[in-house]
């Protein structure tokens, strides 16, 4: 079903397709040797117009572990973009060389624009503060592994809810499962955009509440999704400095939490999660990073139609 399909938005995937990808990722985890050569002769192009560590390396590691190869750039200043080449021309050129493109771009909607130009499938690896569908797939696999199900969970999302594309994608996707509730934890300046509330939460009759103090809701949560305050999204550095330490999760705040709470974070973290939590059984964020690689392996196989 996903062969040659562009993956631009988490909503591009049906529940059935998400379940297929998760099932395949879980099988890859169990027997990776069975998948080691399935993409031999295939090329992934990673075009990253914005800095990235986990997402770019995760895509590249995924393709290499499938036996394929990788081309691309991690900094547009080292490409012909610096000479003035348009995004459209870059995509048309790379389409001549590769079988699939993973692209990150600071402009919202850029992946959708190039999908109409590209001759090969485009996977959105993050566009501005808009969408990050493959991170959402990593989040879903982590939640499935941690809790066994997506239904009837109370999910706290904490930090930068205004610019956090991972948060927007996660809320959109998890809102499709039965009995899910959200607790939106942020300072007033970084509240979730009104269109997410109106077009996703309200439209789907999803229960949610907005609070400013993490401590007030800690004991209710099944999932806590922490995010950093993103300096690169601010126009005013003074606002960033004032808000950057709004939430710091430490052992004291965990005292009231459930024993099976799962703490997720798309990373990188700055100081919003204390390092003394890293070895706690409730800390899932580094496992989450590894699951991201397996999910991208599964997605590459599906989009390329490799059996």
C-alpha positions as CSV (number, residue, x, y, z in Angstrom):
1,X,0.0,0.0,0.0
2,X,2.9,2.4,0.8
3,X,5.0,1.6,-2.3
4,X,6.2,4.9,-3.9
5,X,4.0,6.9,-1.5
6,X,5.3,10.2,-0.2
7,X,5.3,10.5,3.6
8,X,4.8,14.2,4.4
9,X,2.4,14.2,7.3
10,X,1.6,11.7,10.0
11,X,-2.0,11.9,8.8
12,X,-0.8,10.5,5.4
13,X,-0.8,7.1,7.1
14,X,-3.9,5.1,7.9
15,X,-4.2,3.2,11.2
16,X,-3.7,0.0,9.2
17,X,-0.6,1.3,7.6
18,X,0.8,2.4,10.9
19,X,0.2,-1.0,12.3
20,X,1.9,-2.6,9.3
21,X,5.0,-0.5,9.8
22,X,5.1,-1.1,13.6
23,X,4.7,-4.9,13.0
24,X,7.6,-4.9,10.5
25,X,9.8,-2.8,12.8
26,X,9.2,-5.2,15.6
27,X,10.2,-8.1,13.4
28,X,13.3,-6.3,12.3
29,X,14.2,-5.9,16.0
30,X,13.8,-9.6,16.6
31,X,15.7,-10.8,13.5
32,X,17.8,-8.0,11.9
33,X,19.9,-10.5,10.0
34,X,16.9,-11.3,7.8
35,X,16.8,-7.8,6.5
36,X,20.5,-7.1,6.1
37,X,20.6,-7.2,2.2
38,X,17.0,-6.2,1.2
39,X,18.0,-2.8,-0.1
40,X,21.2,-3.8,-1.8
41,X,21.6,-1.6,-4.9
42,X,19.2,1.1,-3.6
43,X,20.2,4.7,-2.8
44,X,18.8,7.0,-0.1
45,X,19.4,10.7,-0.5
46,X,19.4,12.7,2.8
47,X,18.9,16.4,2.1
48,X,19.2,18.3,5.4
49,X,18.8,22.0,5.1
50,X,18.6,22.3,8.9
51,X,20.9,20.8,11.6
52,X,20.2,17.3,12.8
53,X,22.0,14.4,14.5
54,X,19.5,11.7,15.4
55,X,17.1,12.0,12.5
56,X,19.8,12.2,9.8
57,X,22.0,9.5,11.3
58,X,19.0,7.3,12.0
59,X,17.9,7.5,8.3
60,X,21.4,6.7,7.1
61,X,22.0,3.9,9.6
62,X,18.6,2.4,8.6
63,X,19.5,2.4,4.9
64,X,23.0,1.0,5.6
65,X,21.7,-1.8,7.8
66,X,19.3,-2.7,5.0
67,X,22.3,-3.1,2.7
68,X,21.7,0.1,0.7
69,X,23.8,3.2,0.3
70,X,23.4,6.9,1.2
71,X,24.2,10.1,-0.6
72,X,23.3,13.7,0.3
73,X,24.3,16.6,2.5
74,X,24.0,17.6,6.2
75,X,24.5,21.3,5.6
76,X,23.1,23.1,2.6
77,X,26.0,25.5,2.6
78,X,28.1,22.7,1.3
79,X,25.8,22.1,-1.7
80,X,24.8,24.1,-4.8
81,X,22.2,25.9,-2.7
82,X,25.0,28.2,-1.8
83,X,25.4,29.0,-5.5
84,X,21.8,29.9,-5.7
85,X,20.3,26.7,-6.9
86,X,16.5,26.5,-6.2
87,X,15.0,23.8,-4.1
88,X,13.0,22.5,-7.1
89,X,16.2,22.1,-9.2
90,X,18.0,20.3,-6.3
91,X,15.1,17.8,-6.0
92,X,14.9,17.2,-9.7
93,X,18.6,16.6,-9.9
94,X,18.8,14.3,-6.9
95,X,15.7,12.4,-8.3
96,X,18.0,11.3,-11.2
97,X,20.5,9.7,-8.8
98,X,18.6,8.2,-5.8
99,X,15.6,5.9,-5.2
100,X,14.2,7.8,-2.2
101,X,14.7,11.1,-0.5
102,X,14.6,12.0,3.2
103,X,14.5,15.8,3.5
104,X,14.5,18.3,6.4
105,X,13.8,21.9,5.7
106,X,13.2,25.0,7.9
107,X,10.2,26.1,5.8
108,X,6.8,24.7,6.6
109,X,5.3,23.0,3.6
110,X,8.6,22.5,1.7
111,X,8.3,18.7,1.5
112,X,4.8,19.0,0.2
113,X,6.0,21.4,-2.5
114,X,8.8,19.2,-3.7
115,X,6.7,16.1,-3.6
116,X,4.9,17.5,-6.7
117,X,8.3,17.8,-8.5
118,X,10.2,14.7,-7.4
119,X,10.2,11.6,-9.5
120,X,10.9,9.5,-6.4
121,X,9.3,9.2,-3.0
122,X,9.8,12.0,-0.5
123,X,9.9,11.4,3.3
124,X,9.5,14.5,5.4
125,X,12.3,14.5,8.1
126,X,10.9,17.7,9.6
127,X,9.7,21.0,8.2
128,X,10.0,24.0,10.4
129,X,7.5,23.8,13.3
130,X,5.0,21.9,11.3
131,X,5.4,18.1,10.9
132,X,7.9,15.3,11.8
133,X,6.1,12.0,10.8
134,X,9.0,9.6,11.2
135,X,9.7,10.9,14.7
136,X,6.0,10.2,15.4
137,X,6.5,6.6,14.2
138,X,9.4,6.2,16.6
139,X,7.3,7.6,19.4
140,X,4.5,5.1,18.5
141,X,6.8,2.1,18.6
142,X,8.2,3.3,21.9
143,X,4.7,3.7,23.4
144,X,3.7,0.3,22.1
145,X,6.8,-1.3,23.6
146,X,6.3,0.5,26.9
147,X,2.6,0.2,27.4
148,X,1.5,-2.5,24.9
149,X,-1.4,-0.4,23.5
150,X,-2.3,3.0,22.3
151,X,-5.7,3.1,23.8
152,X,-7.0,4.7,27.0
153,X,-3.7,6.5,27.8
154,X,-3.3,9.9,29.5
155,X,-0.4,11.6,27.7
156,X,1.3,14.6,29.1
157,X,3.2,16.8,26.6
158,X,5.5,19.3,28.2
159,X,7.6,22.3,27.2
160,X,7.5,23.9,23.8
161,X,4.0,23.1,22.4
162,X,3.9,26.1,20.1
163,X,6.8,25.3,17.9
164,X,7.3,21.6,18.7
165,X,6.6,19.8,15.4
166,X,7.1,16.4,17.2
167,X,4.3,17.3,19.6
168,X,2.0,18.4,16.8
169,X,2.5,15.2,14.8
170,X,2.1,13.0,18.0
171,X,-1.2,14.7,19.0
172,X,-2.6,14.4,15.5
173,X,-1.8,10.7,15.3
174,X,-2.7,9.6,18.9
175,X,-6.0,11.4,18.6
176,X,-7.1,8.7,16.3
177,X,-7.0,6.0,19.0
178,X,-9.8,5.3,21.5
179,X,-9.9,6.8,24.9
180,X,-6.7,8.9,24.6
181,X,-6.5,12.1,26.8
182,X,-3.9,14.8,26.7
183,X,-2.5,17.1,29.3
184,X,-0.9,20.1,27.7
185,X,1.8,21.5,30.0
186,X,3.5,24.8,28.9
187,X,4.0,28.4,29.8
188,X,1.4,30.7,28.3
189,X,3.8,31.9,25.6
190,X,4.4,28.4,24.3
191,X,0.8,27.0,24.4
192,X,-0.3,24.6,21.7
193,X,-1.5,26.4,18.5
194,X,-5.3,27.0,18.4
195,X,-5.6,25.1,15.1
196,X,-4.4,21.9,16.8
197,X,-7.0,22.3,19.5
198,X,-9.8,23.2,17.0
199,X,-9.0,21.0,14.1
200,X,-7.7,17.9,16.0
201,X,-8.7,17.8,19.6
202,X,-12.1,19.5,19.6
203,X,-13.0,18.1,16.2
204,X,-12.3,14.5,17.4
205,X,-13.9,15.1,20.8
206,X,-10.6,14.3,22.5
207,X,-10.4,15.2,26.2
208,X,-7.6,17.6,27.2
209,X,-6.6,20.1,29.8
210,X,-4.0,22.9,29.7
211,X,-1.8,23.5,32.8
212,X,1.3,25.4,33.6
213,X,2.8,23.3,36.4
214,X,4.1,19.8,35.7
215,X,3.9,18.9,39.4
216,X,0.1,19.3,39.4
217,X,-0.5,16.5,37.0
218,X,2.5,14.2,37.4
219,X,0.7,11.4,39.2
220,X,-2.0,11.1,36.6
221,X,0.2,10.5,33.5
222,X,0.8,7.2,31.7
223,X,3.2,8.9,29.2
224,X,5.2,12.0,29.7
225,X,6.5,13.5,26.4
226,X,9.2,16.1,27.3
227,X,10.5,18.7,24.8
228,X,13.1,21.3,24.8
229,X,12.5,25.0,24.3
230,X,13.9,25.5,20.8
231,X,16.2,28.4,20.5
232,X,16.2,28.3,16.8
233,X,12.4,29.0,16.6
234,X,12.7,32.3,18.5
235,X,13.1,35.7,16.9
236,X,13.9,37.3,20.3
237,X,16.7,35.8,22.3
238,X,15.5,37.5,25.5
239,X,12.2,35.5,25.2
240,X,14.2,32.3,24.8
241,X,16.4,33.0,27.8
242,X,13.3,33.7,29.9
243,X,11.5,30.5,28.9
244,X,14.3,28.0,28.3
245,X,14.3,26.5,31.9
246,X,10.5,26.5,32.3
247,X,10.5,22.8,33.0
248,X,13.2,20.6,34.4
249,X,12.3,17.0,35.2
250,X,14.2,15.6,38.2
251,X,13.9,12.8,40.7
252,X,11.8,15.0,43.1
253,X,9.1,15.5,40.4
254,X,9.1,11.8,39.7
255,X,8.2,10.8,43.2
256,X,4.5,11.1,42.6
257,X,4.5,9.4,39.2
258,X,3.2,6.0,38.3
259,X,5.8,3.2,38.5
260,X,5.1,2.3,34.8
261,X,5.2,5.9,33.5
262,X,7.1,6.1,30.2
263,X,9.2,9.3,29.8
264,X,9.8,10.1,26.1
265,X,11.8,12.9,24.5
266,X,12.5,13.4,20.8
267,X,16.0,14.7,21.7
268,X,18.3,16.6,21.8
269,X,17.8,17.6,25.4
270,X,19.4,20.6,26.9
271,X,18.6,20.5,30.6
272,X,14.9,19.7,30.7
273,X,15.6,16.2,32.0
274,X,18.1,15.7,34.7
275,X,20.8,13.1,33.9
276,X,20.2,11.3,37.2
277,X,16.9,10.0,35.6
278,X,18.7,8.3,32.7
279,X,19.0,4.9,34.4
280,X,15.5,5.0,35.8
281,X,13.2,2.3,34.4
282,X,10.7,5.0,33.4
283,X,13.3,6.7,31.1
284,X,12.6,5.5,27.5
285,X,14.2,8.4,25.5
286,X,17.4,6.6,24.4
287,X,15.5,3.5,23.6
288,X,13.2,5.8,21.6
289,X,16.2,7.0,19.6
290,X,17.1,3.4,18.7
291,X,13.5,2.5,17.9
292,X,13.5,5.4,15.4
293,X,16.1,3.6,13.4
294,X,14.1,0.4,13.2
295,X,10.9,2.3,12.3
296,X,12.8,4.1,9.5
297,X,14.1,0.7,8.3
298,X,10.5,-0.5,8.1
299,X,9.3,2.6,6.4
300,X,12.1,2.6,3.8
301,X,11.2,-1.1,2.9
302,X,7.5,-0.2,2.6
303,X,7.9,2.9,0.5
304,X,10.4,1.2,-1.8
305,X,8.1,-1.8,-2.0
306,X,10.9,-4.2,-1.0
307,X,9.7,-7.6,0.1
